[in-house]
Amino acid sequence: MTTINLKPVEMTPQVMDELEKRGLIMRLCPKHDELDAAPGETLWKLLYEPKEGYGPHRLITVTVNREEFAGFGAHPDNEEFWLIGDSDTQPMYLAVSLLGEAELAVKIAAGTLTETDFIALRVKYNDPEVSFFVMRAGIPHGEAIVDCGKKPPSFYVTESLNLPLDLTAFGNYELKIKHGDSV
């Protein structure tokens, strides 16, 4: 088994902006999507619509209590992360592939996967600059904790009712948070 040790980074506006520029997420933060409404006018703009066939949206709560990235995968449509939670819990990490599903599968098959193919975000709760975003369709990602003897963390996700999760087949690879580097 080849372990890919991920060095966590803080969720900062700059990090989230870079992920957006790469087309991995869509930020939901102050000043990001303001419209130029004239006096007496209310404007709206569609940010995205769910793809046909996955059903209406739903809101779920997620509690993570595993150190493995066992649920790492991608969805065929967008989902929204609302990292509203208690910061006095186990540290949680959101690992995001910097590659799309197909490119990730090619690197796994070729045996060329490295830690530079991922970013591991130390989740930050309740911060309007970083804690709310859309994970783009087809971007592999997953959550895990580092056990510090605290209660497990929880957060919210909105997604289509029938949205499947296509788990990443890592073969001989496993993702881990690099010990001693947890932020």
Protein Blocks (a to p, Z undefined) as FASTA:
>chain_A
ZZdddddddddfklmmmmmmnopaccddehklcccddehiacdddfbdcdehiapadddd
ddddbfbfflgccdfbdcdddddddfkbcdddddddfbdfklmmmmmmnopacfklpccd
dddehiaklmgccddehiacddddddehiacddddddddfklccddddekjaccdddehi
aZZ
